[in-house]
Amino acid sequence: MFKPLSLYIGLRYTRAKRRNHFVSFIAFTSMIGIALSLIVLITVLSVFNGFDQKIKQQIYGMVPHVTVTGNDGKLTNWSALKKTVMQQAGVLGAAPYVSGQGLLVRDGVVHPVMVTGILPDEENHISNLSAHMIRGSLNTLEPNQFNMAIGQNLADGLSVISNTPVNLYIPQVSVTPVGMIPRARQFHVSAVFNVGNGFGFDSSFAFINLQDAQHLFGLGNSVSGLQLKVSNLFAAPVIAQQLQKTLGYQYQVSDWTQQYGAFYHAVQMEKSMMFFILILLVLIAAFNLVSGLVMAVTDKESDIAILRTFGATPGMIMRIFMVQGSAIGVVGTIIGLFLGLLLASHVAQVNAFIQQTFHVQLFTSNVYFVNYLPSQVEFSDVFKVCVVALLLSVFATIYPAWRASRVQPAEALRYE
């Protein structure tokens, strides 16, 4: 098959043996450097994508997307208000809640908690808390039964098992004949959930029945507000603004980005910064390619001179060495692509192997959202990484190829 002469010679130079073996070594390390850079880039970006997905799942499944409260911190007409907000486009569900701070006490062990009163049937419309139950069920939170659902970390800290009694104290007082005492009530832990502790769910949240919470916090028939679930997580700010206009300013409408948005965007920023930092690895490999090609030009000066005497133009000589350098970059990119995808797809298993072999805990749900290393390959990221690697490889060939085109035949053959 016919090939352009510059392409044919450039590819031959890629495979040809050189008089100076160090030049071959430099070319090989350049290719390996590009491959390793892509492996690291693809794996790290996939891990960031995995964390990003887990954060979205936590926010979408557990965090209220939009919250509606009254200016005085409570709602008295929540049933009518719920009908109004459900007419808003994009709202999938709404549920009342009562929220307040409290202290859980058992056998002298004290844990601060965020107490949330819910209606179990309504809660299923806005969160997937029921799906994370490892003991018991949300349906045990019946009115006047004073049952409680807590996270696994909190249950472990209090050493509770099924139906263990715990005392809940809230920062309100009751007036008694002996004076003012903190308001308290004994509850039984009837359910335990595990959703990961990234936002503190498993260690600082306690759920009770809505009516029990209303009685405990002295709200009567009022609630703290309505929690809403929307169809598009990232449309929540717009929906919140529309609801604020619809309901008027006697209500306060907020969305998840006001509480958790900074954290989510920080992860996004870290991913972008990591991408640019790791691109420097590809750039270093490209500089290695430059030095390798410069040495290859020196090694092939006599060949260049002979080609020039046979009529090869400076442009043809330049294309030959650009083909040679680009071929090294392409091979390195292909190797890095396949090995990077392989590692990114099995990074959780690699992490588990390291932990089991060296008896270390690299990830814990007390700090991160999971106790393993999540990974999700985004092919848009893979495409960008490969394009950047190929472009840097091509740009790295320009200067050595230009030097090759400047070789003078008479000077190169003088001592041959």
C-alpha positions in Angstrom: 0.0 0.0 0.0 1.3 3.4 -0.9 2.4 5.6 2.0 3.7 9.2 2.0 7.5 9.1 2.1 7.7 11.2 5.3 5.2 8.9 7.1 7.0 5.7 5.9 10.4 6.9 7.0 9.1 8.4 10.3 7.5 5.1 11.3 10.7 3.2 10.3 12.7 5.5 12.5 10.4 4.7 15.4 11.3 1.0 15.1 14.9 1.2 13.8 17.9 0.4 15.9 20.2 3.3 16.7 23.9 3.6 17.1 23.4 5.4 20.4 21.3 3.0 22.6 20.7 5.8 25.1 18.5 7.5 22.4 16.3 4.4 22.3 16.1 4.4 26.0 15.0 8.0 26.1 12.3 7.3 23.5 11.1 4.3 25.5 11.0 6.2 28.8 9.1 9.0 27.0 6.4 6.6 25.8 6.2 5.0 29.3 6.0 8.5 30.9 3.0 9.4 28.7 1.4 6.1 29.5 1.8 6.4 33.2 0.6 10.0 33.1 -2.6 8.9 31.4 -3.1 6.0 33.9 -2.8 8.3 36.8 -5.1 11.0 35.2 -7.8 8.5 34.2 -7.8 6.8 37.6 -7.8 10.0 39.7 -10.5 11.6 37.6 -12.6 8.5 37.8 -12.2 8.4 41.6 -13.3 12.1 41.8 -16.3 11.2 39.6 -17.1 8.3 42.0 -17.1 10.6 45.0 -19.2 13.1 43.0 -21.8 10.4 42.3 -21.9 9.4 46.0 -22.4 13.0 47.1 -25.2 13.4 44.6 -26.8 10.2 45.9 -26.6 11.4 49.5 -28.0 14.8 48.6 -30.7 13.5 46.4 -31.7 10.7 48.7 -31.3 12.2 52.2 -31.0 16.0 52.0 -34.2 18.0 51.5 -33.9 19.7 48.1 -36.1 22.7 49.1 -37.3 23.7 52.5 -40.3 26.0 53.3 -40.6 27.5 56.8 -42.5 30.4 58.3 -40.8 33.6 59.3 -41.4 32.7 63.0 -39.8 29.3 62.5 -43.0 27.3 62.2 -46.0 26.6 60.0 -49.6 26.3 61.3 -51.3 25.7 57.9 -48.9 23.1 56.5 -51.6 20.9 54.9 -52.9 23.8 52.7 -49.4 24.9 52.0 -48.4 21.5 50.9 -51.2 21.5 48.2 -49.9 24.8 47.0 -46.3 23.8 46.7 -47.2 20.5 45.0 -48.6 22.5 42.1 -45.2 24.0 41.4 -43.5 22.5 38.3 -40.6 20.2 39.2 -41.8 19.4 42.7 -42.2 15.6 43.2 -43.1 15.4 46.9 -43.5 17.4 50.1 -43.6 16.3 53.7 -43.9 18.1 57.0 -41.2 18.0 59.7 -40.3 19.2 63.1 -36.7 19.8 63.9 -34.7 20.7 66.9 -31.5 20.1 68.9 -31.3 17.5 71.6 -29.1 15.3 73.7 -29.3 11.5 73.8 -28.2 10.0 77.1 -27.7 6.4 78.0 -25.7 5.0 80.9 -23.8 8.3 81.3 -22.9 8.5 77.6 -24.1 11.8 76.0 -24.4 12.5 72.3 -25.8 15.7 70.7 -28.3 15.0 67.9 -30.5 16.8 65.5 -34.0 15.5 66.3 -36.4 15.4 63.3 -40.0 14.5 63.6 -41.5 12.9 60.5 -44.5 11.1 59.2 -43.1 7.8 57.9 -45.5 7.5 54.9 -44.9 11.1 53.9 -41.1 10.8 54.4 -41.0 8.1 51.7 -42.1 10.7 49.1 -39.0 12.9 49.7 -36.2 10.6 50.8 -34.9 7.1 50.6 -34.3 6.7 54.3 -36.4 3.6 54.5 -34.0 1.9 52.0 -31.1 2.3 54.4 -32.6 0.6 57.4 -30.4 -2.2 58.7 -32.6 -2.9 61.8 -36.3 -2.2 62.3 -38.4 0.0 60.1 -39.6 3.6 59.8 -43.1 2.3 60.2 -42.3 1.7 63.9 -42.4 5.4 64.4 -46.1 5.5 65.4 -47.6 8.4 67.4 -47.5 8.1 71.2 -45.3 5.1 71.0 -42.1 7.2 71.5 -39.9 5.1 69.2 -36.8 6.5 67.5 -34.6 5.7 64.5 -30.9 6.6 64.7 -27.8 6.1 62.6 -25.5 3.1 63.0 -22.5 5.2 64.3 -24.8 6.8 66.9 -26.2 3.4 67.9 -22.7 2.0 68.3 -21.7 5.0 70.4 -24.6 4.5 72.7 -24.3 0.7 72.7 -27.9 0.3 71.9 -29.7 -2.7 70.4 -33.3 -3.2 69.4 -35.8 -1.4 71.6 -33.1 -0.1 73.9 -34.4 2.9 76.0 -32.6 6.2 75.7 -33.3 9.5 77.3 -33.8 12.5 75.0 -33.2 16.0 76.5 -34.0 19.2 74.5 -33.0 22.8 75.3 -36.4 23.7 76.6 -37.6 23.7 80.2 -40.7 22.6 82.0 -41.9 24.4 85.1 -42.4 22.0 88.1 -43.0 22.5 91.8 -39.3 22.0 92.3 -38.4 24.6 89.7 -37.5 24.6 86.0 -36.0 21.4 84.7 -34.9 20.5 81.1 -37.7 18.9 79.1 -36.9 15.2 78.6 -38.6 12.0 77.4 -37.6 8.4 77.2 -37.6 6.8 73.7 -37.0 3.3 72.5 -34.6 2.8 69.6 -36.8 0.8 67.2 -34.8 1.2 64.0 -31.2 1.8 62.9 -30.1 3.1 59.5 -26.8 3.3 57.7 -26.5 5.9 54.9 -22.8 6.9 55.3 -21.5 9.6 57.6 -20.4 12.1 55.0 -23.0 14.7 56.1 -23.2 13.3 59.7 -26.4 11.3 59.1 -25.2 8.2 60.9 -23.8 10.0 63.9 -26.0 13.0 64.6 -29.5 12.5 63.4 -32.4 11.0 65.3 -35.9 10.5 63.7 -39.1 10.3 65.7 -42.8 10.5 64.9 -44.1 14.0 64.0 -46.8 14.1 66.7 -44.2 13.0 69.3 -41.9 15.8 68.2 -44.8 18.3 68.2 -45.6 17.3 71.8 -41.9 17.3 72.9 -41.1 20.8 71.4 -44.5 22.3 72.4 -45.6 23.1 68.9 -49.2 22.0 69.2 -50.5 21.3 65.7 -47.7 23.4 64.0 -44.6 22.0 62.3 -41.2 23.5 61.6 -41.7 23.5 57.9 -42.1 21.4 54.7 -39.3 19.5 53.0 -39.6 19.1 49.2 -38.1 16.8 46.7 -37.6 18.1 43.1 -37.1 16.3 39.8 -33.7 17.9 39.1 -31.3 18.4 42.0 -29.6 21.3 40.3 -32.8 23.1 39.4 -33.6 23.4 43.1 -32.4 27.0 43.4 -34.6 28.1 40.5 -37.6 26.2 41.9 -37.0 27.8 45.4 -37.0 31.3 43.8 -40.2 30.6 42.0 -41.8 29.2 45.2 -40.7 32.3 47.1 -42.5 34.5 44.6 -45.6 32.3 44.6 -45.9 32.0 48.4 -44.8 35.5 49.3 -42.3 36.7 51.9 -44.3 35.6 54.9 -42.5 32.3 54.2 -38.8 31.5 53.9 -37.8 29.2 51.0 -34.3 27.8 50.9 -32.6 25.0 48.9 -29.9 22.5 49.5 -27.1 24.6 47.9 -27.3 27.1 50.8 -26.2 24.4 53.3 -24.3 21.8 51.2 -23.6 23.6 48.0 -20.2 24.9 49.1 -19.0 21.4 49.9 -20.3 20.0 46.6 -18.7 22.8 44.5 -15.4 22.3 46.5 -15.3 18.7 45.3 -15.9 19.9 41.7 -13.1 22.5 42.1 -10.7 19.9 43.5 -11.4 17.7 40.5 -10.6 20.6 38.1 -7.5 21.6 40.0 -6.3 17.9 40.1 -6.9 17.7 36.3 -4.6 20.6 35.6 -2.0 19.5 38.2 -1.8 16.0 36.7 -1.6 17.4 33.2 1.8 18.6 34.3 2.8 14.9 34.4 2.0 14.6 30.7 3.9 17.9 30.1 7.0 16.4 31.8 6.7 13.3 29.7 6.4 15.6 26.6 9.6 17.4 27.6 11.3 14.0 27.9 10.1 13.4 24.3 11.6 16.6 23.2 15.0 15.7 24.6 14.7 12.2 23.1 13.9 13.6 19.6 16.7 16.1 19.8 19.2 13.3 20.5 17.6 11.3 17.7 18.1 14.1 15.3 21.8 14.3 16.3 22.0 10.5 15.8 20.5 10.7 12.4 22.2 13.7 11.0 24.0 11.7 8.3 20.7 10.1 7.2 19.1 13.5 7.1 22.0 14.8 4.9 21.7 11.8 2.5 17.9 12.4 2.2 18.6 16.1 1.5 21.0 15.2 -1.3 18.4 12.9 -2.8 16.0 15.9 -3.0 14.1 15.8 0.3 12.8 19.2 1.3 13.2 20.8 4.8 9.4 20.4 5.1 9.7 16.6 4.4 12.5 16.2 7.0 10.4 18.1 9.5 7.4 15.8 8.9 9.5 12.7 9.3 10.6 13.6 12.8 7.1 14.9 13.7 5.7 11.5 12.6 8.4 9.7 14.7 7.6 11.7 17.8 3.8 11.6 17.3 4.0 7.8 16.9 5.7 7.5 20.3 3.0 9.7 21.8 0.2 7.7 20.2 1.6 4.4 21.4 2.0 5.8 24.9 -1.5 7.2 24.8 -3.0 3.9 23.7 -1.1 2.0 26.5 -2.1 4.5 29.1 -5.7 4.5 27.9 -6.2 0.8 28.2 -4.3 0.4 31.5 -6.0 3.5 32.9 -9.5 2.2 32.1 -8.5 -1.2 33.6 -7.2 0.3 36.8 -10.1 2.8 37.1 -12.6 0.0 36.7 -11.0 -2.1 39.5 -9.7 0.6 41.8 -12.1 -0.5 44.6 -10.7 -4.0 44.4 -7.1 -2.7 44.4 -7.9 -0.5 47.5 -9.4 -3.6 49.3 -6.4 -5.7 48.4 -4.0 -3.0 49.8 -6.1 -2.7 53.0 -6.2 -6.4 53.6 -2.5 -7.0 52.7 -1.0 -4.2 54.8 -3.8 -4.1 57.5 -4.5 -0.4 57.0 -7.8 1.5 56.7 -7.4 4.0 53.9 -11.0 5.1 53.8 -13.6 5.3 56.6 -17.2 6.4 56.4 -16.6 8.6 59.5 -14.6 11.0 57.2 -15.6 10.1 53.7 -19.0 9.1 52.4 -18.0 5.5 51.9 -15.4 3.0 53.4 -14.1 2.1 49.9 -12.7 3.9 46.9 -15.6 4.7 44.5 -14.9 5.1 40.8 -16.9 6.0 37.8 -15.4 6.3 34.4 -16.7 9.4 32.5 -15.7 9.0 28.8 -15.8 12.7 28.3 -13.0 13.0 30.8 -11.1 10.1 29.1 -11.5 11.8 25.7 -10.2 15.1 27.0 -7.2 13.4 28.7 -6.3 11.5 25.5 -6.7 14.6 23.3 -4.5 16.7 25.6 -1.8 13.9 25.7 -1.8 13.6 21.9 -1.7 17.4 21.3 1.2 17.8 23.8 3.0 14.9 22.1 2.6 16.6 18.7 3.7 20.0 20.0 6.7 18.4 21.6 7.9 17.2 18.2 7.9 20.7 16.6 11.3 22.0 17.9 13.3 18.8 17.3 11.7 18.4 13.8 12.6 22.0 13.0 16.2 21.4 14.1 16.3 18.4 11.8 15.1 20.4 8.9 17.9 22.9 9.4 20.7 20.3 9.1 23.1 21.2 6.3 24.1 18.2 4.1 27.7 19.4 3.6 28.3 20.0 7.3 26.7 16.6 8.3 28.8 14.6 5.8 32.1 16.4 6.2 33.5 13.7 8.6 31.7 10.7 7.2 
